[in-house]
Amino acid sequence: MLDGGVMEHNFVRESAGYLRVDPLPSKAELAKYYASDCYQNPHGTYSSTYTLEELEHKNIRNEFLFRVFTAGLNEVRTKSFLDVGCGEGFLLSTFQKNGWNSLGLDFSEFGVASFNPHLTDHLIVGDIYDSLENLINQGHKFDCINLGNVLEHVLNPVSLLVDLQKLMDTTSVLSITVPNDFSMLQTYLHGINAIKGQYWVAVPDHLNYFGYDSLCETATQAGLQSVEVLADFPIEWFLANERSNYSLDSSAGKAAHFARVKLDSLITSANEFENVKNFWSAMAKIGQGRVVTLVCKKLDS
């Protein structure tokens, strides 16, 4: 299953509503896969270089997310942040610059060392589950925890969310970001033959496939309550135009990407913070955006 080749995959729908690949790989198979070269070098959303425009977009987006995630934590004195699967460390850097004690977890130091080397001392490298278990056993608590593009990879999403709550106080928040997959837009595009197959299916990288409703239900089953939801820019809108359809014509991909960067930066950097937040929230609720982000607290808090 973990050969990464092109093949058909079977899915089952879990009680929370999300789809997962069937059968699942073993924990040993996944550990071997994540230790392979593809997770020690640029892949997927990671790049070997970024333009100044892309870096500015990351800064704008992460400063906006920082404001959303910490909106109810102004009175917290310790201001501790945990980024689970911190990747290249851009969000970790944003929290650090804003005065938060920040810690990142990842399978590899490649991303942080490449783009935010000043944060390597704030990084724990290794199996994320082992790192989380150690933090729990040591009695650590964090005011804000980010789980960005991790839940789609794990064998048991609900179990991971339950474990993360052991690192939360009653006032802590947990932000969860996942790809918005098998969406209404994707289904429509597939139905009119505007795309080459189900491009969002990425086994073995992605084992679970969420949308807004199923992410909310997954969080509820884990004992969490949603306090905010956000989308990002719906780059897949470009697939509805034959001249910008990067699925049928890969040469259109770069232009679509940079158009997304420009428009996302323009919208997110607007001065009316509440209106911008409401815009991205509405986009998520109608199933648009390439990713969906849920900000949660403990259900009993």
PyMOL commands that set and color helices and strands:
alter all, ss='L'
color gray80, all
select helices_A, chain A and resi 27-34+37-39+52-69+90-97+110-115+117-122+128-137+151-153+157-165+184-191+212-221+235-240+250-268+273-285
alter helices_A, ss='H'
color red, helices_A
select strands_A, chain A and resi 10-13+19-22+80-84+101-106+123-125+142-148+168-179+208-209+224-231+291-298
alter strands_A, ss='S'
color yellow, strands_A
deselect
rebuild
show_as cartoon
